Amino acid sequence: MDLRTALIRDPLVVSPGSTVLAAVVQMGQVGRCCDLAEQGQGLSGLPQLTPSSCVVVDGDRRVVGIITERDVVKLGAQQQPLETLLVEQVMTKPVITMGQSELTDLFSVVGLLQQHHIRHLPIVDEHNRLVGLLTHDSLRQVTRPIDLLRLRSVSEVMSRDVVCAAPDDTLLQVAQTMAHNRVSSVVITLPQNVGLTVQPVGIVTERDMVQFQALGLDLAAHRAKDMMSTPVFTVGLEESLWAVQQIMGQHWIRRVAVVGDRGELLGIVTQSSLLQALNPLELYNLAAVLEDKMAQLEMERNQLAAIIGFSQDAIISLDLTGTITSWNPAATQVYGYAAEAMLGKSVMRLIPPDLRAEADQILQRLQAGETIPPYETQRLHQDGHRIEVALTLSPLYNRDGLLVGASKIVRDISARKRHEAEHQQAKQALKAKTEEIDTFFSVALDLLCIADTQGYFRRLNQGWTKTLGYAITELEGTRFLDYIHPEDRADTEAQVVRLSNQEVVTGFINRMRCVDGTYRWVEWQSVPVGNLIYAAARDITDRRSAEMRLRASEARYRNVIETTLEGVWILDGQGKTTFVNQRMADMLGYAPAEMEGQAFTDFMAAVDQAQAQAYLAQRQQGIADQHPFKFKCRDGRPLWAIVSATVMKDEGGQFIGCVGLLTDITQLVQTQEALRASELRLSSVLDSSLDGIMAFRAVRDDQGQIVDFEYTISNPVACQVMGRSQTDLIGQRMLEIMPGHRDEGLFDSYVQVVETGQPSHREFYYNHDGLESWFEHVAVKLEDGFAVTFRDITNLKRSEQALQQANQELEARIADLNQRHAEQVLLSDLSEFLQVCLTVEEACAALGGLVAPLFPHCSGGLFLNQDHQETMHCVAQWGDHEFSLEQFPARSCWALRWGHAHLWSPAQPGLICAHVRQAHAPEDSPHLPVVHIPNQGLCVPLIAQGETLGILSLATDADSTLLEAKQHLARTVAEQIALALANLNLRATLHLQSIRDSLTGLFNRRYLEESLAQEMARALRHHRPLSVIMLDIDHFKRFNDTYGHEAGDYVLKTVSETLQSSVRSSDVVCRYGGEELTILLPDLALTLAKAKAERLRSSIENLCLVFKGKGLGPITASLGVASFPEHGTDGTTLVQTADAALYQAKAAGRNRVIVAS
């Protein structure tokens, strides 16, 4: 598509300095136009009485702006003075333009217009000079994809947001509405009576507004109903866009209203809508489809030319005058004329004179639009002879659908006509032959027919009517398979295939349906001859019925034979098997076919054959008998049967065989043998059993209640236990022989066994009827009685009692060992715990929980001499009873006074320790609580390394708790506790000696270093202060020299005591060396530490010491103070800094406090 054809070459142009009114006047003048949609002349460029929709603003031959109808409407709505307003003030700039060189693709142009929402696109050259203008309408005129527009409906592209106004609104209101909503038109509507719908009655467009402005109309003074365009052209929702395109082109309009069935306004379609409908992808697809159609048409044209050229029929084209316009090669073959000789000639040359009127009439009918069916006629060959032809006449139309001629297809049918004549002669001859065959068919008694291999009857004789009831005319021409029984159809089709392969079929039987719906059996003899089948059939229905009745009778007889539970064996006169039923064959393990023809003696052992022959001889003599006999099965197993034989004789009374019925009694014989074997085994078991075995039968009264049992079996062991023989027992009553069975409840248990069928197993001691023993018996139900097996278990019971006593003693010893083991484990745990304790207090806190499990059912306490003043204090206590005082003198305990364990009880009140709480009567001592005195108590002294540390005291209410074993355990526990406590005391003494100064009792320098490191780490971690005071007693050497070293030591100890009493519990006072002391003050800042040092100095200065009656004079001290973090971040630095401050204090005159600088 060449887009240059859509270019408006001479659009309206104004300069930037022109007034807007001048531009508007030009837009409204008659003449040139930039909107081709309302010219009516397409792209002819002829001037029309149509206003322009825009003006291009040209400055110095460059496109600098554009004014459109929408801009004019906006200015009118704002009531701007158009006569004084300049174009450059209101024009749209910058202008969207496109280079002329880019004008190659319609879709890029449409895309640019849609992207920027514009309707006018100036086209410029490489110097930005105006070449022309493209608008929606100019593009629409050159891009009319009819197929695409026909496929798209109005509802797909219409805008449903229609801006409306009332007829009484002024043009100014309409212009303001148009400018506010930025639309190119406003529809004037009236409300409808139905719902909220409106009906369009007119329209006002931007172009109308431009013309009103050009005419100088006062927009506020005119009503819309007076100036609107009417009528409004409308379309329906489902109409195609092609209909919209036609309405716009016909009436020179750019928008069409969309209305419903009642004329209500639904939307509007504009030229922009049509342009948006031209989806680029769809246009490309449409172009591809059209190209494919053109290629298809070209291919079809070539194919048609090839068909015409290679057709065996003559194809001739004529115009309406009958002149020949085309002539294919086959026409030369039919008529003998070359194409050059006939083109442009009248077709009448080919028509015999007597048929030309007919040809004229047919041509007139064709011109009148009538369809001419194919027909046969004659035409003239070049050599003058007539040829038989078949004609097919078709009309030819031009592109406008007008009839311009006809096409003839002519087929030479001369040969066919000759063949038809020959066929007619043959038909006559065949008719004569058929009459002969009919005569033969009519006299035949069987069913005769001629059919083809496709399955259709050709000829039939009257026998078919007599047999099936159909008339011959009904059968001829029909498929004989349609009369075949459905069950026989497949077999019949298979025989037809054989006949098609030229095979003769004889003796084939099937069923054919009669006219009344019944079927007759027919036997066929068929011979194929080419594609025909000559067949003779015979009705064998009666014979078939007789055969079926015979087979049914045989089937009933065989069914009886096969369903009987007995074996049937038929022998001929020589003893050979002629028949056995399946039951007989199954009994012997053979198939019936395997037994037929075999001698009956082949199915028995050699030793039994003579007896079998004797039985057969008796049967031949007519002696009937039943006897058991043993046969041999196929697998060698014996088959015992009761044989009952019946003799068969011929008409002369001669023996011709016999029929035997055999009943299988193998299981019965085996059961009898098993019973005999079982009786033998039972007798052996009864005689050899070491247990007593008896069987009893129930004796019942008239109501069916069991009143006694009768002996039926008694083995030798049972007779020996009972002291009676079998003769004395069998047949006797139980309760008469052994009345003690009722007293022991044995009789009732036996009744329960019989009535319920549940076995009874019991051990019991029997001391009745002269018997005294332990018995074990098992009784089970036996028919209407029971069997019992019993044995004497007296010795076993005695052994069990001895074993039980031994087990009890063993269990007691094991329990004692387990208890001792548990005690040893607890002792081991106790020892391990005491070894890891660090202090006596830590050990005492847990001893109660560790000792209590060793002495269950006991209360107890641990008492220690903590102050070395012969007073016992309770450090641990457990149990339910507080039987001892918590604090008492050591002399109150007999164990401490004797130096060994002391066991006491209320039975000997004089030996109860004084520290045990005594019972008091309320009336005697109402102020004392009533105390429970345990039944037994034990006190064990804690002695280690010759020193008595305390006592372990136990008490219980159980008399058997504190036995010798528990007393020994208590002594062991006391020894371990005493040893552990001594070790802890020794460890505490050694630890104290390692960190304390022996003279002053202060911490030593080693402890100072450890504490300083810990406190410095804590201060660093928590950002807390730490202060150190170094103190030295002034002129200390003078005390030693004047009063002696003892006085010096006295001064040093007094000053140390003063410091310890003046500091916090968290502060650490150490002897650093000689008379120099160090005080560690955690969490104390420098200012507070200085004040603390000053108070200490003052306290020392105020001391007045007297040693051995002599006054020691004034005592002073010098102190140096340092703090973290001001004077160092490690302990060594802090001490050195404080020491340096101390020396500064001494240098400054002593008896003062100096803070490190």
C-alpha positions, 0 to 999 in steps of 0.5 A: 500500500502506497501511503502517499495516496493518503497524503493531503498535499495542500493543507491549510497553513497560517503564520504564527502572528495571525489572529485566531479568528482569521484561522477559524475563518479559513477553517470554516471557508468553502474550499480546501479541506484536510478531512477527506471523510466529508468530501464525497470525492475520495482522494480526487482533490476536487474542492468541496463545500467542506470546512477544514478540521485543522490549520498548520502553523508555518514559521519560516517554512517550518512546522511550528504548531497546529490548531484543530477543531478541538482547540477552537471549541475549547477557546469558544467554551472559555469565551476568549476574544478570538479577534485579538488572540494570536495563533502562536498563543494558543497553538499546540506545540511542539507538533508531532510530525513524521519524516517523508522517508519514514512514510513506508508502513501504515501500522507505524503511522496508526501506532503513532496516532494512537500513541499520542492520541492525535488525529492529524499528522504533518509529514515533513521533508528532511529540512522539516518543511511541510509536505502534506498532512495525514488524518484519520479519514485520509487513512481510512479512505486508502485502508479499507479492509472490507473483510476485516470490517465485515468480521468486526461488530459495532459492539467491539469498538464503540465507545459507551461513554457518550457525552450528551446534552439537552436540546435547551442547553446553549451552544456555550454550554455544549462547547464547555461540555465538549472542552471539559470532556475532550470529545469531538461531539456531543449528542443531543438527547431526550429522555425515554419513558422506559428506565433511565435511557435516552434517545438521540435527536441530534448532534453537535460536532467540533466542526459545527463549533468551528463554523459557528465561530467563523460566522461570529455567532454568540454561543450563549444566545443560541440553543442546541436544538436550533443549531444541531445536526439532524437526523442522527444516523444510527446502527445496531450493536451487532451490525458490522463495521462495514455497515458503519463505513458505508454510512459514513461514506454515503452521508459524509459524516465522521460518527454514527450513534449506536442504539438499541431495539427501542431506539435508546442510545447505547454508544457512539462509533467514530472514525477513530474507532474504525482506525483502532479496529484496524489491528496491525496483526489482523491486517497482516493476517488478512493480507496473508489470507488474501495472498493465499487465496490469490495463490489458490485461485492461480493454482485452481486456474492452472488445474482447470486449464490442465483438466480442460486440456487433458479431458477425454470429453470435448469442452467448448465455450460459447458466447450468447450469439453461439460463437465458439470462444474456446476449443479443447483438444478432445473436441478435435477428437470428437468432431474432427475439426482443429481448434483454428477451424472452429474458434470464432465460428458458429456452433450451428456447424456442428448441429444437424439441421433437423436438430438446430431448432432444438438447440436454439430453444435450449440456448434461449432457456439458458439465457432466461436463467433456466437450469438445463439438465444433461441430455443426449442428442446427435452432432455432425462429424467433420466427415459428415456422419452423425455421432451420438453425444451426451451434452452438459450445458453450464452458464458462464458469468462475468465479474458483475454476475451477468450471463456472458455465455455457456460452456458445453461438455460433450462426450462421444457415446457412439460406442456405448450406443452400439454396446446397448444395441448388442446388449439388447440382442443378447438379452433377447437370446437370454430370454429364450434360454431363460424360458427353457430353464424356467421349464426345467425349474418348474418340474424339479422337486428340490429347491433350485436357484441361481445366485451371484457371488455377491449374495443375491438371488437371480433365479428361483423355482417354485419349490422355494414358494412351497418350502418358505412361503415367499413368492418368487418375485419377493425373493429374486434380487434380494440377498439370500443371506438376509434369510439365513438364521443369525446363528448360521450366518457366519458359516454361510458367509464362509461357504460363499467365500469358498464358492467365490474361489470357485470351490464346489460346496456339498452337504452344507446345512443351514436354516432359512427363515419362512414367511411366517418367521419360522425356520426350515433346515436346508441341505445345499449342493452348490457349484460356482460358474464365474460370478454365478452360483448354481445351487440345489437345496433340499428341505431336511427339517423333518429328518433334522427334527428326528435326529435332534429328538434322538440326540436329546434322548441320548443326551438324557440317557447320558445325563442320567448315566453321568450324574449318578453317584455310581460307576457304570461299566458295560462289557461285551461278550469277551469281557472288553469295555465298551462304555464307562461313565465319567464317575467310573473313570474318575474312580479308577483315575482314567479318562473314559476313552482310555478304558474303552476297548480294555479287558476288565481284568486289566484294572485289578491285581493279578491275584484277584483276576481268577476270582473276577473271571469266576464272577463273570462266568456266573453272570454268563450263566444268568446268576445275578449277585452283588459282591465286594471286589478290589480293583486297582487304580491308575496310581496303584491305590486299591478301589473297593466297590460293591459290584451289581451286574445285569446280563445283556442278551441278544434276540436269541437269548445269547450272552452279549455282555453285561452292565455293572453298577459299582459303588465306591466303598473304599472309605468304608473299608479303610474306616473299618481297618482303621477302627480295628487298628485303633482298637488294637492301639487303644488296648496297647496304650491302656495296658502299657500306660503308667497312668491310670485310665478309666472311662465312664458312661452317664447314668441319668434319671427320668428327667435326664439328670446325671445321677451317677456314672458307670465304669466302662474301661479301667486299665491295669494301673487304675485297677491297681490304684483302686485295689480292684480287678476289671471284673469288679469295676466294669459295669459298677456305679462310681458312687457305690464303689467310691462314695468319696468322689461326691464329698471331694466334689469330683462327681460334680466336676465330672458332670460339668465335663459331660454337660459342657464338653469342657475338659477338667484338669485338677490336682487334689488330695484324696483321703477316702475309700481307703486311699490317701494320696495326692492325685492329678487327673484330666477328664474329657467328655466321651460321648455321653460320659467321660474319660479320665487319666490320673496319676499318684503325685504324692511323692512329687508334692513332697518334693515340691514342698521341700523345693518350695522351702529351699526356694524361700530360704534362697530367696531370703538369702538373695534378698539379704544379699541384694539389700547388702549390695544396695547398702554397699552401693549407697555407702560407695555413693556416700563415700564418693560424695564426701570425698568431693565435698569442700566444706563440712557445711556442704557435706552436712547439708546433703548427709540426711538425704544420703544416709536415710535410704540406708536405714528405711523405716528409721528417723535419724540425726547427725550431731557435731561438736562445732564449737569445741565446747563439749556441746552437740549441735544438730546438722542433719535430720530425717524421718517422721520423728524428731526424737532428739534435742537439737542441741545438748551436752556431750555427756547427755549421750551414753555412746559419747560417754562409753566411746562405742555404739549404744542401743536403747529402748523404752523397755530399759528407760534408765539406758535411754540417752538424756538427749532423747525427748521424754514423754510428759503427762500434760497435767504434770508439765502442761508447758511441754508438748507430748512427745512420741518415744520410738520403740528402739534407738541407736547412737553411734559416736563419730570418732576419727584419729582419736577425736570425737566429732559427734554422733549418728543417732537412729530411732524406729518404731519397728522392733526388727529394724535395728538388728545386728546387720543394721547396727553394723551398717550404722557403725560403718556409716559413722566411721566413714562420716567421721573420717570424711569430716576429719579430712574436711576439717584438716583441709579447712585448717590448711587452706586457712593457714595458706591465705592468712597471716599467722600474726595478724590474722589478716589475709596474706600477700598471696591471697591479695594477688588472687583477689586483686586479679579477680576483682580487676577482671570483674571491674573491667567486665562490668565497668565498675571502680576498684580502689587500693589503699597502701598503709604503713605504720609510721616509725614502727622500728622505734616500737621494736627498738624501744619496747621490744618485738613483742610490743611491736607485734602487739601494735601490728595486731591492734592496727590490723584489728582496727582496720578489719572492724572499719571496712566492709565485708566485701573489702579485703585487708592484707598484710603486704609485708612487715608493717605495710598493709594493703586494703582492696576496696571493690566498687569504691570510686577514688573520692570515696576511697580517699575519704575511707583512707582518711577515716582509717588514718584517724582511727589509728591516730586515736588508738591509745595502746598500753603494753604490760602496763606501759603506754606505747605513745601515739601511733600514726600511719601514712596511706597512699590511694590509687583507683581503677580506671584513673591510675591503671587497668591492671592490678600490678600497676594499681598496687605500684601506684598506691605504693608510690603515693604511700611513699609520697605521704611519708616524704610529706611528713607522715600521718597523712593520706596521699592520692596518686597523681 
